């Protein structure tokens, strides 16, 4: 059963989970990245019940992750294409894959990411696009944004909570990270 809403409506994690938090949604996105576009392709690869797949696809179209386009008029048939929001989910999916391989695949990875040109396995790392630095604590942290309401402000500090001189020094990407 899917939640209708998660506590804090300002939380970007809760907002994202409302769109992709249902496990079928993530698997449908995975299949779309692997080239599935048609209902029967999703159903065959996932083994999902048709009524559940219809509901999930309808919700993902409404949420702007997939676009529904007709490919046949007699009979009417549709395909589902990734939107920009759907395509932007790829790094999240790869991070989830890497996390799963690191912590839940004692036998080793069944699939992993490699460089397309060299075949060298990738070691995913989230970085700041502006500075190129790894997004690791304590060098980076979450703070309240300009649209924060009183609840969000009660949970997250406002920047600058410390002056740049007091900010913690960047840590090595191999150092243990606090949560």
Secondary structure as UniProt FT lines:
FT   TURN            9..10
FT   HELIX           12..20
FT   HELIX           23..33
FT   TURN            34..35
FT   HELIX           39..46
FT   HELIX           50..62
FT   TURN            63..64
FT   STRAND          66..73
FT   TURN            74..75
FT   STRAND          76..82
FT   HELIX           84..87
FT   TURN            88..89
FT   HELIX           90..104
FT   TURN            106..107
FT   TURN            116..118
FT   TURN            129..131
FT   TURN            137..139
FT   TURN            146..147
FT   HELIX           150..155
FT   HELIX           164..166
FT   TURN            173..174
//
